[in-house]
């Protein structure tokens, strides 16, 4: 299985809202670099992050383009986040079911057929403008 296959499987699981399938793509000690947040290490913290996100946001990713570096240990993806803000997230504007559409990207390191690092970036100021 190529790095691109693993990344696509990870994002297919995201769009299916299947956290268990996402976790199956991850190394147990995955380093999860949250946009404008702290690095969380391990699948337990990743699962807790997913549970929080599911409560506050309903998101689907479209227009996915996956890039793979030679050697299969690094990959990246660019996509559009199509979402609905469901529940107010601490420090952010109040949620009232607002919708948003936002370009984003993720960067990955792979080890032994699993994702060992995931870094996600999007423009938080653009998101705040759309939901405010």
N, C-alpha and C positions, 0 to 999 in steps of 0.2 A: 504494500500500500504506500502510495506517495504522500509527501507532506501535504500536497494540495487535496488529496482524498481525505486525509484526516481533518483538515481545516473545514472542508465542505461538510463532512459528517458532524463536526462540532456546531457549525452554523445551522445545519438542517435540524439538529436537536434543539437549538435555541428557538428557531421558528416554530417548532412543534411544542414548545414549552415543556420539554422533556429534560429536566435537570439531571436525572440519572444517566441519560445517554450522553449529556455533555460531560459529566464527571468521568464516564468511561473513556473519554478521549484524553483525559488529563493524567499526568504523572502525579503520584500521591503527594509529592512535595512541590507542586506547581507554585510558581511565583506569579501572583495576579496583581498587576499594576493597574489600579483603578484610576480613571480619568480624574485628575486634580485631587487625588486621595493617596492613602498609604498603600504600601505593598502588603498584600495578605498572602501568607504562605500556607499551602496545604489545601487539600480538597474539602476539609471540614469548613474552613473559612470561606472557600469559594461557594459551597452550598448555602451557607448562611447569607452571603451576599446575594445569591440568586433568589432566595426566599424573600429578602427585603425588596429587591427590585420587582418581583412578581406582585407584591402587595401594592406598590406605588405606581407601577408603569405596566402598560400592555403594549409591547413592541414587536414589530415584525421587520425583518431586514430584507431589502430588495436591492436590485441593481448590483449584485455581488460580483466583484472581480477579485480573483485569488492569484497571487504572485508567489512563485517558489524560487528560492535561491538554489544555485547549483550545489549539489551535495545533499539536499533534502533535510538540512537541519534548521533552516530558517524559512519563514513564509510571512506573507502579509495579505491583508484583504481590505478592499475599499468597498463601501456600501452606503445605502441610505437607510436611516432609522425612521420608521413610520410608527408613531406612537400616540398613546392616549395617557394623560397624566391622571391617575386614578385616586391617589391618596397623598396628601401633603407630606413631602419629605423634609426633614428637619433642615432649617436654614434656607429653604427655597420658597418660591411663591406658593400661595394656597392652591390646592388642586380643586378644579371644578369640572373635570372631564375634558380639559383642553386637549386638542390634538396638535401634533408637531411633526415636522419632516426635516431631517437633519443629516448632513453628510458626516460620515465617521470612518475611522480606520482602526485596524488592529494589527499588531505585530506579534509574531510567534517564534519561539525556539522549540525544537522538537528533539527528543531523546528517546531512543529505543521504541519508536513508533507511537509515542505519546507527546502531548503538549506539556513542556516543562516551564514555559513562560508565556504569558499573554499580557499584552499592553494595549489598552484601548484609548483612543483619542477622539474627542469631538469638541466643538466650540460651545462651551457652557453659556457664554454670553448670548449666543444666537438662540440656544434653547430657552433661556430665561426670557428673552424678548418675545419669543413665540407663545409662551404660556402666561406671561404677565398681563 
